[in-house]
Amino acid sequence: MTLLTWSHACSVGVRAMDDQHGILMEAINALRLALVRGAGQEKISELLDELIEFTRMHFWSEEQIMAQTGYAGLAEHRAEHHRILADILQSAHRLQYGEGVELRPLLCNLHHGFLNHIETMDQKYTPWLRQHGVC
């Protein structure tokens, strides 16, 4: 699995969201690099916790912008956010309690799921936000 890199396909045209997506990419990459370098459970847990906290903040920010502009797809988008976060939280919980988490599949899911979410779900709100002067 390669590291996530920013591309035009990742841009949603809202600077704050694009910046946050870049930070999320860095957090996922840091988690991947720690795994490749053989970091211990404590370090992996710390990086996963950081990813969770930033993901929460990003999802909240994104949902606030959609709510403020009356975006009709907010409920569907919020449900997807909850699903993504629940998956990450479940893995973090299992890791914390030593229940054995396969980190490679988690990273693959994060990697592909993150790109898919931006390139499909997030791209849906881009025209709406532009029409409402959010950039």
VMD Tcl script that draws the C-alpha trace (Angstrom):
set ca {
  {0.00 0.00 0.00}
  {1.38 3.39 -0.98}
  {1.22 6.54 1.07}
  {-1.69 8.86 0.48}
  {-0.77 11.88 -1.61}
  {-2.77 14.96 -2.42}
  {-4.20 15.19 -5.92}
  {-6.70 17.41 -7.69}
  {-9.32 14.66 -7.29}
  {-9.08 15.21 -3.51}
  {-9.98 18.90 -3.66}
  {-13.52 19.83 -2.71}
  {-12.92 23.52 -3.36}
  {-13.33 24.58 0.27}
  {-9.94 25.54 1.64}
  {-10.66 24.52 5.24}
  {-11.91 21.09 4.16}
  {-9.03 20.59 1.72}
  {-6.55 21.52 4.45}
  {-8.21 19.11 6.88}
  {-8.21 16.34 4.28}
  {-4.48 16.89 3.89}
  {-3.98 16.56 7.66}
  {-6.06 13.37 7.68}
  {-3.88 11.97 4.90}
  {-0.79 12.77 6.98}
  {-2.31 11.04 10.02}
  {-3.13 7.89 8.03}
  {0.37 7.95 6.52}
  {1.96 8.31 9.97}
  {-0.01 5.29 11.16}
  {1.11 3.28 8.15}
  {4.76 4.27 8.56}
  {4.67 3.36 12.25}
  {3.33 -0.06 11.37}
  {5.94 -0.61 8.65}
  {8.70 0.44 11.05}
  {7.49 -2.01 13.67}
  {6.23 0.48 16.24}
  {4.78 -0.99 19.40}
  {1.16 -1.13 20.45}
  {1.49 2.03 22.55}
  {2.68 4.14 19.61}
  {0.08 2.66 17.26}
  {-2.65 3.38 19.83}
  {-1.42 6.96 20.23}
  {-1.48 7.55 16.46}
  {-4.89 5.92 16.16}
  {-6.23 8.15 18.95}
  {-4.88 11.23 17.16}
  {-6.52 10.09 13.94}
  {-9.83 9.56 15.74}
  {-9.79 12.99 17.38}
  {-8.93 14.80 14.17}
  {-11.48 12.76 12.23}
  {-14.17 13.76 14.73}
  {-13.24 17.41 14.42}
  {-13.15 17.25 10.64}
  {-16.50 15.49 10.36}
  {-18.06 18.04 12.73}
  {-16.61 20.93 10.68}
  {-17.84 19.47 7.43}
  {-21.31 18.81 8.81}
  {-21.53 22.36 10.21}
  {-20.82 23.86 6.79}
  {-23.41 21.61 5.19}
  {-25.98 22.46 7.88}
  {-25.35 26.20 7.60}
  {-25.95 26.12 3.85}
  {-28.96 23.78 3.98}
  {-27.28 20.97 2.05}
  {-29.95 18.33 1.32}
  {-27.49 15.41 1.49}
  {-26.43 16.15 5.07}
  {-28.25 13.22 6.70}
  {-26.74 10.70 4.28}
  {-23.30 12.27 4.66}
  {-23.56 12.30 8.46}
  {-24.56 8.62 8.47}
  {-21.46 7.79 6.42}
  {-19.32 9.78 8.85}
  {-20.79 7.80 11.76}
  {-20.06 4.52 9.99}
  {-16.46 5.44 9.24}
  {-15.82 6.67 12.77}
  {-17.45 3.58 14.31}
  {-15.12 1.33 12.30}
  {-12.05 3.22 13.46}
  {-13.27 3.35 17.08}
  {-13.95 -0.39 17.09}
  {-10.42 -1.12 15.91}
  {-8.92 1.28 18.46}
  {-10.95 -0.30 21.25}
  {-9.86 -3.79 20.26}
  {-6.23 -2.69 20.08}
  {-6.43 -0.98 23.48}
  {-7.83 -4.08 25.12}
  {-5.43 -6.47 23.43}
  {-8.10 -8.22 21.40}
  {-5.86 -8.42 18.37}
  {-6.45 -6.06 15.52}
  {-5.20 -6.72 12.06}
  {-3.73 -3.31 11.35}
  {-2.93 -3.91 7.70}
  {-6.59 -4.43 6.76}
  {-7.52 -1.42 8.90}
  {-4.96 0.72 7.07}
  {-6.15 -0.54 3.69}
  {-9.72 0.31 4.66}
  {-8.67 3.76 5.89}
  {-6.60 4.40 2.77}
  {-9.19 3.32 0.22}
  {-12.20 4.41 2.26}
  {-10.77 7.88 2.80}
  {-10.07 8.42 -0.89}
  {-13.42 6.96 -1.87}
  {-15.26 9.17 0.62}
  {-13.60 12.34 -0.67}
  {-13.93 11.43 -4.34}
  {-17.60 10.44 -4.07}
  {-19.42 11.73 -0.99}
  {-17.48 14.96 -0.52}
  {-17.51 15.79 -4.21}
  {-21.32 15.75 -4.06}
  {-21.41 18.79 -1.79}
  {-18.84 20.81 -3.74}
  {-21.22 22.42 -6.27}
  {-23.75 23.20 -3.53}
  {-21.21 24.91 -1.31}
  {-19.80 26.91 -4.23}
  {-23.34 28.10 -5.07}
  {-23.64 29.29 -1.49}
  {-20.36 31.18 -1.49}
  {-18.33 28.74 0.60}
  {-14.77 28.46 -0.66}
}
mol new
graphics top color blue
foreach p $ca { graphics top sphere $p radius 0.5 }
foreach p [lrange $ca 0 end-1] q [lrange $ca 1 end] { graphics top cylinder $p $q radius 0.2 }
display resetview
